[in-house]
Amino acid sequence: MSITINNVSKKFGEFTALKDINLEIPNGKLVALLGPSGSGKSTLLRAIAGLEPPDQGQIIINGQDATHVDIRKRNIGFVFQHYALFKHLTIRQNIAFGLEIRKHPPGKTKARVQELLELIQLEGLGNRYPSQLSGGQRQRVALARALAVQPQVLLLDEPFGALDAKVRKELRSWLRKLHDEVHLTSVFVTHDQEEAMEVADEIVVMSNGKIEQVGTAEEIYEHPASPFVMSFIGEVNVLPRTASLFNSHAFGPHHSENGHQDPVFVRPHDFELLTEADDTTVTGTIQRVIHLGWEVQVEVLLTDNTRVLAYLNREQRQQLNPKVGQQVFIKPRAAKVFAGASTTAPAQFIFGTGI
Ligand SMILES: Nc1ncnc2c1ncn2[C@@H]1O[C@H](COP(=O)(O)OP(=O)(O)OP(=O)(O)O)[C@@H](O)[C@H]1O
């Protein structure tokens, strides 16, 4: 079932939580709504659910205008961050709950619950109570409960938000596999870019009640449509165009309307750090070295007082052997400038292949 959102806006008093949202969620896809706190992700999800009717616009589910359809008639499954299971019911009874209130024949309910227990890989635990499960197992049960009634759309609001990092990581790869089996059109809210990139077919990046960009993980990382997206998806150095690093690059004059020069964005892994100078490098001193095992992060203070963050892979680290106080020679391999850095204008100038 596809979902089409046409010109949806929502205000809370004077505050605009959603501004003219247009979005197409294709049938069978898992789409993440990604953005910082307060960007409107949950409001959009709640509008799709029918919990928060929009002030303007339309929500079309499976070709039918659902904007004013009652939530109970939308046939939508939900999983929330704190989706409390019924404590006094067993796992089996929790999963069966929606089917029972819909008066499914008991024999069919039993078979469906068994099928779902297998799907969430908790076959042996059906007779336990929620307090006897881990947080991750409970969220899997919440998911099974949402799927039991065969919804046409599944909505998940930070479903793993309350779990620790390791369980969270396990559950997201599990959710991805589950989706590949079930293929239910799903919308997933998260503020964690890694989670969105790992789980979703498509990512909708939101900021201030607006959509900044829609694309695959690769598209939004490699071709960010705006400075916001570039900064939100992965680390980035935002540097003045006048920094000596860019002296050998012909950016051409470009000033925003307010007269400021647009900043230059460089990903930390797009710096080259050398032990010898050449005519395109700038001299700097290593201020800090952070070892993360698979990569090393170094902070370098350049002679013009610009401070940059660079990431080195293992090979580069072996070549450079970075130490605090060490002199290095640095140049950007790739950089990006946006025309009018506060707007969503496309990139105005790019060099290098990295971005
Ligand atoms: N019922 C409400 N009444 C007033 N303001 C609200 C209401 N619901 C949401 N808001 C405001 O709308 C904005 C968007 O909220 P929303 O919950 O959609 O953000 P979010 O991106 O999901 O953030 P988070 O990740 O923190 O949940 C916030 O500034 C919030 O305070």
The ligand as an SDF file (V2000), in Angstrom:
LIG
                    3D

 31 33  0  0  0  0  0  0  0  0999 V2000
    0.4170   18.5070   20.9500 N   0  0  0  0  0  0  0  0  0  0  0  0
    1.3260   19.4680   20.7860 C   0  0  0  0  0  0  0  0  0  0  0  0
    1.1190   20.7180   21.2310 N   0  0  0  0  0  0  0  0  0  0  0  0
    2.0330   21.6940   21.0390 C   0  0  0  0  0  0  0  0  0  0  0  0
    3.2110   21.5290   20.4040 N   0  0  0  0  0  0  0  0  0  0  0  0
    3.4790   20.3030   19.9350 C   0  0  0  0  0  0  0  0  0  0  0  0
    2.5630   19.2100   20.0940 C   0  0  0  0  0  0  0  0  0  0  0  0
    3.1040   18.1200   19.5200 N   0  0  0  0  0  0  0  0  0  0  0  0
    4.3060   18.5110   19.0300 C   0  0  0  0  0  0  0  0  0  0  0  0
    4.5310   19.8150   19.2670 N   0  0  0  0  0  0  0  0  0  0  0  0
    5.7110   20.5880   18.8510 C   0  0  0  0  0  0  0  0  0  0  0  0
    5.9280   20.3790   17.4640 O   0  0  0  0  0  0  0  0  0  0  0  0
    7.3190   20.2520   17.1850 C   0  0  0  0  0  0  0  0  0  0  0  0
    7.5620   18.9580   16.4470 C   0  0  0  0  0  0  0  0  0  0  0  0
    7.3280   17.8700   17.3230 O   0  0  0  0  0  0  0  0  0  0  0  0
    7.5800   16.3670   16.9210 P   0  0  0  0  0  0  0  0  0  0  0  0
    7.2430   15.5240   18.0880 O   0  0  0  0  0  0  0  0  0  0  0  0
    6.9180   16.1010   15.6380 O   0  0  0  0  0  0  0  0  0  0  0  0
    9.1450   16.3780   16.7010 O   0  0  0  0  0  0  0  0  0  0  0  0
   10.1200   15.1780   16.4770 P   0  0  0  0  0  0  0  0  0  0  0  0
   10.9300   15.5200   15.2760 O   0  0  0  0  0  0  0  0  0  0  0  0
    9.3900   13.8990   16.4500 O   0  0  0  0  0  0  0  0  0  0  0  0
   11.0200   15.2790   17.7560 O   0  0  0  0  0  0  0  0  0  0  0  0
   11.4790   14.1550   18.8150 P   0  0  0  0  0  0  0  0  0  0  0  0
   12.5710   13.3820   18.1250 O   0  0  0  0  0  0  0  0  0  0  0  0
   11.9960   14.9680   19.9580 O   0  0  0  0  0  0  0  0  0  0  0  0
   10.2770   13.3420   19.1350 O   0  0  0  0  0  0  0  0  0  0  0  0
    8.0460   20.3430   18.5240 C   0  0  0  0  0  0  0  0  0  0  0  0
    8.5930   21.6240   18.6560 O   0  0  0  0  0  0  0  0  0  0  0  0
    6.9650   20.0840   19.5390 C   0  0  0  0  0  0  0  0  0  0  0  0
    7.2180   20.7740   20.7340 O   0  0  0  0  0  0  0  0  0  0  0  0
  1  2  1  0
  2  3  1  0
  2  7  2  0
  3  4  2  0
  4  5  1  0
  5  6  2  0
  6  7  1  0
  6 10  1  0
  7  8  1  0
  8  9  2  0
  9 10  1  0
 10 11  1  0
 11 12  1  0
 11 30  1  0
 12 13  1  0
 13 14  1  0
 13 28  1  0
 14 15  1  0
 15 16  1  0
 16 17  2  0
 16 18  1  0
 16 19  1  0
 19 20  1  0
 20 21  2  0
 20 22  1  0
 20 23  1  0
 23 24  1  0
 24 25  2  0
 24 26  1  0
 24 27  1  0
 28 29  1  0
 28 30  1  0
 30 31  1  0
M  END
$$$$
